[in-house]
Amino acid sequence: MCEVRLGKLGIRAMWVDRIVGMAGLVTLSPVMALCAIAIIIEDGAPVIFVQQRVGKNGRPFRLFKLR
């Protein structure tokens, strides 16, 4: 594991990122729920599409998206 050192500005930025991320998640979750319902009505389940991709240093990861 690599050790990360954060100064005052880094810790503050980390908390701002978390708060903004949580606010965005709470704000957009009803929109995403409506999209999921529309996908189910139009195409049926499953709503989430999973794709295997190659990331940094050739490391594979799974990407989740709405269809």
Secondary structure, 3 states (H helix, E strand, C coil): CCCCCCCHHHHHHHHHHHHHHHHHHHHHHHHHHHHHHHHHHHCCCCCEEEEEEECHHHCEEEEEEEC
